[in-house]
Amino acid sequence: MKKLLIFSIALLFGIALFAGVTSSTAQAKTTFVTIGTGGITGVYYPTGGAIAKMVNKKRKIYHIRATVESTGGSVFNIKAIMAGDMDFGVAQSDRQYQAWNGIADWKDLGPQKDLRAVFSIHPETVDLIAAVDANINSMQDLRGKRVNIGNIGSGYRKNAIDALVANGLDYKKDFHAESLKAAEAPGLIQDGRLDAAFYTVGHPSGYYKEATAGRRKVKFIPITNIESLLKKYPYYAKAVTRVTKFYPGAANDKDVPTFGVKATFVTSAKTPDNVVYAIVKEVFDNFEAFKKLHPAYAYLTKKNMLEGLSAPIHPGAMKYYKEVGLK
């Protein structure tokens, strides 16, 4: 009887010890998350990289391992998140609005009600550059030219089309439209195989530095006559691209008027609260360090990082915002 009692106690102790080890192992299990960005010459890629780096530094605390992927951009990222192929992504504020409301690229798919906002980041301007020798001084001069309007699946393609429509231009009829990824355009302009190209990005951008640094002189073209555009779409606003400050190689002697959106960070309703909370906490608790990671973040404030969000804020993010009094 005594031996049986000792054996039972030992057995129970062993079970408890095993359960404790199993629980500890489960708690320490690493969660892998993927962040979708954009082309490597834009701001999305370093933005995703900066966020991943901050979270990975605390891997022993959060047990999260974040990786970054260069992708086709906003539409691709949102669709991949909704399909469960990615966990987070950077997307233009207009694309977030369209996905949530089931319009534009989501017209056939319907409203993406599992889409969740995390925070917004830098402002982005919709810009048009052209080779000086192509004799393009206004959008009307695009007629008959070779123009990149952006790859299918990118946010800036829709921006370009909106700007064209506002100026009475049809990309299917009025010029030779290319659907290239952003990273390809600067080199093709310099090689003489493109006359002009649209792109939406925060500044300064490697894309425009590359485009304006070659032998073929390049300039920014004003995007005007956009009043109808601003009235129709609530996510657009007038903007000015600081060409003279950021791109001394451009053939412009003053800044250029245009319009813009904001870059936002999004996820799915299915992403665990603790994962979203950890990412938001690292970005906001290290806010000044985050701002220094790219010049495009120079004018960020914690308050304006909660602007331009159309989808509901993820509960994990909201938990942090309430803790620090931002909501």
FENKAMO-V868957 format. One record per pair of residues at least 4 apart in sequence whose ideal C-beta (glycine too) atoms are under 6 Angstrom apart, sorted by the first residue. I is the first residue (numbers start at 1). J is the second residue. Records with the same first field share a line. If there is no record, write none. Layout:
I = J, J
This chain:
28 = 63
30 = 63, 65
31 = 64, 275
32 = 65
33 = 66, 87
34 = 67, 69, 86, 87
35 = 48, 52, 66, 68, 88
36 = 69, 71, 77, 80, 86, 89
37 = 44, 45, 48, 68, 70, 90
38 = 42, 44, 45, 73
39 = 181, 182, 183
40 = 45, 70
41 = 183, 206, 207
42 = 201
43 = 47, 201, 202, 296
44 = 90
45 = 70
46 = 294
47 = 90
48 = 68
49 = 68
50 = 293
52 = 56, 66, 68
54 = 282
55 = 64, 66, 279, 282
56 = 66
58 = 62
62 = 278
64 = 278
71 = 76, 77
72 = 76, 151, 153, 154
73 = 154, 155
74 = 91, 92, 95, 155
75 = 105, 153
76 = 153
77 = 89, 91
78 = 91, 99
80 = 85, 86
81 = 86, 89, 268
82 = 112
87 = 271
88 = 267
89 = 266
90 = 263, 265
91 = 95, 96, 264, 266
92 = 155, 261
93 = 235, 261, 262, 264, 308
94 = 235, 261
95 = 155
96 = 264, 266, 310, 311
97 = 235, 310
98 = 103, 104
99 = 106, 112, 115
100 = 115, 310, 311
101 = 111
102 = 106, 110, 111
103 = 107
114 = 268, 269
115 = 311
116 = 267, 269, 311, 314
117 = 266, 309, 311, 313
118 = 265, 267, 314, 317
119 = 265, 305
120 = 262, 264, 305, 307, 308, 309
121 = 263
122 = 202, 263, 296, 297
123 = 260, 262
124 = 200, 201, 202, 260, 261, 263
125 = 239, 241, 258, 260
126 = 159, 200, 258, 259, 260
127 = 199, 241, 258
128 = 198, 221, 223
129 = 197, 211, 218, 220
130 = 134, 136, 196, 221
131 = 189, 195, 216, 218
132 = 217, 219, 251
134 = 195
136 = 141, 196
137 = 141
139 = 167
142 = 147, 175
143 = 174, 175
144 = 175
145 = 175, 195, 196
146 = 176, 194, 195
147 = 175, 177, 196
148 = 178, 180, 185, 194, 197
149 = 157, 160, 171, 177, 198
150 = 154, 156, 157, 160
151 = 179, 181
152 = 179
156 = 199, 200
159 = 200
160 = 198
162 = 229
163 = 223
164 = 169, 171
166 = 225, 226, 228, 229
167 = 225
169 = 174
170 = 174
171 = 177
180 = 184, 185
182 = 199, 207
184 = 188
185 = 197
186 = 210, 211
188 = 193, 194
189 = 194, 211
190 = 214, 216
199 = 207
201 = 205
202 = 296
203 = 246
204 = 246, 295
208 = 212, 247
209 = 213
211 = 218
212 = 218, 247, 249, 250
213 = 249
217 = 251
219 = 250, 251, 252
220 = 243, 250, 252, 256
222 = 256, 257
223 = 258
226 = 230, 259
229 = 236
230 = 236
235 = 261
236 = 259
238 = 259
239 = 258, 259, 260
240 = 255, 257
241 = 256, 258
242 = 246, 255
243 = 247, 250, 252, 255, 256
244 = 255
262 = 308
267 = 271, 314
271 = 275, 276
273 = 277, 315, 316
276 = 314, 316, 317
277 = 281, 316, 319, 320
280 = 284, 317, 320
281 = 285, 320
283 = 290
286 = 290
291 = 297, 300
313 = 317, 318
321 = 326, 327
322 = 327
